Amino acid sequence: MHVLVTGGTGHIGSYIIPELIAAGHEVTGLARSDKSAAALTALGAKVRRGDISDLDGLKAAASESDGVIHVAHRQDLLPTGGIDAVAQAERQIMLAYGEALAGTGKPLVVSASIGSPGWEKLGRPATEEDPALPGGEPYKGTLRVRNIVETTVIGLAEQGVRCSIVRIPPIAHSTTDSGFLPLLIGLAKEKGVIGYPADGANVWPAVHARDLASLFRLALEKSPAGKYWHGIEGDGMRFREIAEAIASRLGVPAVSIPADVLMLPGYFGFLANLVTLDLPASNLITRQALGWEPAQPGLLEDLDNGHYFPAD
């Protein structure tokens, strides 16, 4: 299969491309700079110069492929338009894919958030059968806004696109992780202590980036139209357990940040809205339907591999 991958030089994309190539697929990555083009070539992908903001170019690239994996984001719009602008721009990207792939039955696999179904209203772990709630419903200020992208993708099933969503947890760990976990570790080093919200009982799922890459491949190859998949390695961990694991490896204390001071300027800063998320979820349907089995080190094991705590 000839697969177009956007975001191929990002954290997850840089694992997806080798995964696809190892499985016998031909990959073309979208690159907007010489640096990105060189990185894609190093990963073994062909290069197509372009940008996801160029909808006509994106449609042409998608129509010339046998399938699309989209893990790029319009983060460039955040400083001027905020998350609403990002969501609206990405919705237009999904509609462009719909125009390019309508009636073909070709696969379109798009990344999304494990927080989209609205756990606070479910009262149980979310499953792959729980749809994203509408974008207008408030939830932690930002996450729900992006749900308009998910619902737009799933809606493309009615146009003959074999579309699916892979929901990604807050922590996708690996030797090249530059996301939330390194932020927490850096904050603990700066403060000499690591905090957790209230009793720290809120659940956070995680996944190894290599396992996530294999899920994107399986969704591309096997997913029926209109499906959600959960890229999580297990049932998740209490946030306090994650904080204590980091604390033990840094030799600093782990302490509770009381709820009444959590949102004040202080320890967590701009992360305060995120660390209170409670995201219990199941991956049972994903494993049974796609045959996906996480095989890489789990979060705690990966913390022991040394790359998160290099010697000074």
C-alpha positions as CSV (number, residue, x, y, z in Angstrom):
1,M,0.0,0.0,0.0
2,H,1.3,3.5,-0.8
3,V,0.6,5.5,2.3
4,L,0.7,9.3,2.8
5,V,1.8,10.2,6.3
6,T,1.6,13.7,7.7
7,G,3.5,14.7,10.8
8,G,6.0,12.0,9.9
9,T,9.0,13.8,11.6
10,G,7.1,14.3,14.9
11,H,7.4,12.0,17.9
12,I,4.8,9.5,16.9
13,G,5.2,9.9,13.1
14,S,8.9,9.1,13.3
15,Y,7.9,5.6,14.7
16,I,4.9,5.1,12.3
17,I,7.0,5.5,9.1
18,P,9.5,2.7,10.0
19,E,6.6,0.5,11.2
20,L,4.9,0.9,7.9
21,I,8.0,0.3,5.8
22,A,8.9,-2.9,7.8
23,A,5.4,-4.2,7.0
24,G,6.0,-3.8,3.3
25,H,4.2,-0.5,2.7
26,E,5.6,2.4,0.6
27,V,5.5,5.7,2.5
28,T,5.4,9.3,1.3
29,G,5.8,12.0,3.9
30,L,4.8,15.6,3.7
31,A,7.6,18.0,4.3
32,R,7.6,21.8,4.4
33,S,11.3,22.4,4.9
34,D,14.6,21.0,3.9
35,K,15.2,19.8,7.4
36,S,11.9,17.8,7.4
37,A,12.7,16.4,4.0
38,A,16.0,15.1,5.2
39,A,14.5,13.6,8.3
40,L,11.8,11.8,6.2
41,T,14.5,10.4,3.8
42,A,16.5,9.2,6.8
43,L,13.4,7.3,8.0
44,G,13.1,5.6,4.6
45,A,10.1,7.6,3.2
46,K,9.7,9.4,-0.1
47,V,9.3,13.1,0.2
48,R,6.5,15.3,-1.0
49,R,7.1,19.0,-0.4
50,G,4.0,20.7,1.0
51,D,2.1,21.8,4.0
52,I,-1.2,20.8,5.6
53,S,-2.4,24.4,5.3
54,D,-2.4,24.0,1.5
55,L,-5.7,22.1,1.2
56,D,-5.5,21.7,-2.6
57,G,-2.0,20.2,-2.3
58,L,-3.2,18.0,0.5
59,K,-6.1,16.7,-1.5
60,A,-3.8,15.9,-4.5
61,A,-1.4,14.0,-2.2
62,A,-4.2,12.1,-0.6
63,S,-5.9,11.2,-3.9
64,E,-2.6,9.8,-5.2
65,S,-2.2,7.5,-2.2
66,D,-3.8,4.2,-1.2
67,G,-4.3,5.5,2.3
68,V,-3.5,8.3,4.7
69,I,-2.3,8.5,8.3
70,H,-2.6,12.0,9.7
71,V,-0.8,12.8,12.9
72,A,0.1,16.4,12.1
73,H,-1.4,19.4,13.9
74,R,-1.9,23.1,13.2
75,Q,-0.1,24.1,16.4
76,D,1.2,27.2,14.5
77,L,-2.3,28.7,15.0
78,L,-2.2,28.5,18.8
79,P,-0.5,31.8,19.6
80,T,-2.9,33.9,17.5
81,G,-6.2,32.0,17.5
82,G,-6.0,29.5,20.3
83,I,-7.3,26.0,20.3
84,D,-10.6,27.0,18.6
85,A,-8.6,28.2,15.5
86,V,-6.6,25.0,15.5
87,A,-9.7,22.8,15.7
88,Q,-11.5,24.7,12.9
89,A,-8.4,24.6,10.6
90,E,-8.0,20.9,11.2
91,R,-11.7,20.3,10.5
92,Q,-11.1,21.8,7.1
93,I,-8.2,19.4,6.6
94,M,-10.5,16.5,7.4
95,L,-13.1,17.7,4.9
96,A,-10.4,18.1,2.3
97,Y,-9.5,14.4,2.9
98,G,-13.1,13.6,2.5
99,E,-13.2,15.2,-0.9
100,A,-10.1,13.4,-2.1
101,L,-11.1,10.0,-0.8
102,A,-14.9,10.0,-1.2
103,G,-16.2,6.8,-2.6
104,T,-12.9,5.0,-2.7
105,G,-13.0,2.9,0.4
106,K,-9.4,4.0,1.1
107,P,-8.3,4.2,4.7
108,L,-7.9,7.5,6.6
109,V,-6.4,7.1,10.1
110,V,-6.3,10.2,12.3
111,S,-4.9,10.8,15.8
112,A,-7.1,12.2,18.6
113,S,-7.2,12.4,22.4
114,I,-8.0,9.6,24.8
115,G,-10.0,12.3,26.7
116,S,-12.6,12.9,24.1
117,P,-15.7,10.9,25.2
118,G,-16.1,12.8,28.5
119,W,-15.1,10.5,31.3
120,E,-16.6,12.7,34.0
121,K,-20.1,11.9,32.6
122,L,-19.6,8.2,31.9
123,G,-18.9,7.0,35.5
124,R,-16.9,4.1,34.1
125,P,-13.8,3.5,31.9
126,A,-14.4,4.7,28.4
127,T,-14.5,2.2,25.6
128,E,-14.0,2.4,21.9
129,E,-17.8,2.4,21.5
130,D,-18.0,5.8,23.2
131,P,-18.1,8.6,20.6
132,A,-16.5,12.0,21.1
133,L,-18.9,14.5,22.7
134,P,-19.8,17.6,20.7
135,G,-17.1,20.2,20.5
136,G,-19.2,22.9,22.2
137,E,-19.5,21.1,25.5
138,P,-16.9,22.4,28.0
139,Y,-14.3,20.1,29.5
140,K,-11.1,21.3,31.0
141,G,-11.2,24.3,28.8
142,T,-9.6,22.9,25.6
143,L,-9.9,19.2,25.0
144,R,-13.5,19.1,24.0
145,V,-13.0,21.8,21.4
146,R,-10.9,19.4,19.3
147,N,-13.8,16.8,19.3
148,I,-15.2,18.5,16.2
149,V,-12.2,17.1,14.4
150,E,-13.0,13.5,15.5
151,T,-16.7,13.8,14.7
152,T,-15.8,15.2,11.2
153,V,-13.5,12.3,10.6
154,I,-16.1,9.7,11.6
155,G,-18.7,11.4,9.5
156,L,-16.6,10.6,6.4
157,A,-17.7,7.0,6.6
158,E,-20.9,8.1,5.0
159,Q,-18.9,9.3,2.0
160,G,-17.3,6.0,1.4
161,V,-14.0,6.7,3.3
162,R,-12.7,3.9,5.5
163,C,-12.0,6.4,8.3
164,S,-10.9,5.6,11.9
165,I,-9.6,7.4,14.9
166,V,-6.7,6.4,17.2
167,R,-7.0,8.0,20.6
168,I,-3.7,8.8,22.1
169,P,-3.1,9.1,25.9
170,P,-1.3,12.0,27.6
171,I,1.9,10.0,27.9
172,A,3.5,8.4,24.8
173,H,6.9,7.3,26.2
174,S,10.0,6.4,24.3
175,T,13.7,7.3,24.0
176,T,12.7,10.4,21.9
177,D,9.8,11.6,24.1
178,S,9.6,15.4,24.3
179,G,6.1,15.6,25.6
180,F,4.3,15.7,29.0
181,L,6.5,13.2,30.9
182,P,9.8,15.2,30.3
183,L,7.9,18.4,31.3
184,L,6.9,16.7,34.7
185,I,10.5,15.5,35.2
186,G,11.9,18.9,34.4
187,L,9.5,20.6,36.7
188,A,10.5,18.2,39.5
189,K,14.2,19.0,38.9
190,E,13.5,22.7,39.0
191,K,11.3,22.7,42.1
192,G,13.2,20.0,44.0
193,V,9.8,18.3,44.6
194,I,7.2,16.7,42.4
195,G,3.5,17.4,43.0
196,Y,0.3,15.6,42.4
197,P,-3.3,17.0,42.5
198,A,-5.1,16.4,45.8
199,D,-5.0,12.7,46.6
200,G,-3.5,11.9,43.1
201,A,-6.2,9.2,42.5
202,N,-7.0,10.5,39.0
203,V,-6.1,7.9,36.3
204,W,-3.7,8.6,33.5
205,P,-3.1,6.0,30.7
206,A,0.1,5.7,28.8
207,V,1.6,3.9,25.8
208,H,5.0,3.2,24.3
209,A,5.4,5.1,21.0
210,R,6.4,1.9,19.1
211,D,3.3,0.2,20.3
212,L,1.3,3.2,19.2
213,A,2.9,3.1,15.7
214,S,1.9,-0.6,15.3
215,L,-1.7,0.4,16.2
216,F,-1.8,3.0,13.5
217,R,-0.6,0.4,11.0
218,L,-3.2,-2.1,12.1
219,A,-5.9,0.5,11.8
220,L,-4.7,1.4,8.3
221,E,-4.8,-2.2,7.3
222,K,-7.8,-3.6,9.1
223,S,-10.1,-1.0,10.5
224,P,-13.7,-0.8,9.2
225,A,-15.1,2.7,8.6
226,G,-16.2,4.9,11.4
227,K,-14.3,3.2,14.3
228,Y,-12.5,4.5,17.3
229,W,-9.4,2.7,18.7
230,H,-7.6,3.2,22.1
231,G,-3.8,3.3,22.0
232,I,-3.2,2.6,25.7
233,E,-1.0,0.0,27.2
234,G,-3.2,-1.1,30.1
235,D,-5.7,0.3,32.5
236,G,-3.7,3.4,33.3
237,M,-2.0,4.5,36.5
238,R,-3.0,6.9,39.3
239,F,-1.3,10.2,38.8
240,R,0.2,9.9,42.3
241,E,1.9,6.6,41.3
242,I,3.5,8.4,38.3
243,A,4.7,11.3,40.5
244,E,6.1,8.9,43.1
245,A,7.9,6.9,40.4
246,I,9.6,10.1,39.2
247,A,10.3,11.2,42.7
248,S,12.1,7.9,43.6
249,R,14.3,8.2,40.5
250,L,15.2,11.8,41.2
251,G,15.6,11.5,44.9
252,V,13.0,14.2,45.6
253,P,9.8,14.1,47.6
254,A,6.3,13.7,46.0
255,V,3.7,15.9,47.7
256,S,0.0,16.7,47.3
257,I,-1.0,20.0,45.9
258,P,-4.4,20.8,47.6
259,A,-7.4,21.4,45.3
260,D,-7.9,24.9,46.6
261,V,-4.5,26.1,45.6
262,L,-4.0,23.9,42.5
263,M,-5.2,26.5,40.0
264,L,-3.3,29.4,41.6
265,P,0.0,30.6,40.1
266,G,2.6,28.2,41.5
267,Y,3.8,24.7,41.1
268,F,2.0,23.4,38.0
269,G,1.6,26.6,36.1
270,F,0.0,26.1,32.7
271,L,-0.1,22.3,33.4
272,A,-2.7,22.7,36.2
273,N,-5.7,22.0,33.9
274,L,-4.1,18.9,32.6
275,V,-2.8,17.2,35.7
276,T,-6.3,16.9,37.1
277,L,-7.6,14.9,34.2
278,D,-9.1,11.6,35.2
279,L,-9.0,9.3,32.1
280,P,-9.9,5.7,32.9
281,A,-10.2,3.7,29.6
282,S,-10.2,0.2,28.2
283,N,-8.4,-1.1,25.2
284,L,-10.2,-4.5,25.1
285,I,-12.1,-3.9,21.8
286,T,-8.9,-2.6,20.1
287,R,-7.0,-5.7,21.1
288,Q,-9.8,-8.1,20.1
289,A,-10.8,-6.5,16.8
290,L,-7.3,-5.5,15.5
291,G,-5.1,-8.1,17.2
292,W,-3.1,-5.3,18.8
293,E,-1.0,-6.4,21.7
294,P,1.4,-3.8,23.3
295,A,4.8,-5.4,23.4
296,Q,7.2,-2.6,24.4
297,P,8.2,-1.7,28.0
298,G,5.5,-0.2,30.1
299,L,5.8,3.2,31.6
300,L,7.5,2.3,34.9
301,E,9.9,-0.1,33.1
302,D,10.7,2.7,30.6
303,L,11.5,5.1,33.4
304,D,14.1,2.6,34.5
305,N,15.8,2.5,31.1
306,G,17.9,5.6,31.8
307,H,16.9,7.9,28.9
308,Y,14.5,10.0,31.0
309,F,17.2,10.5,33.7
310,P,20.6,10.9,31.9
311,A,23.6,11.2,34.2
312,D,24.7,14.8,34.7
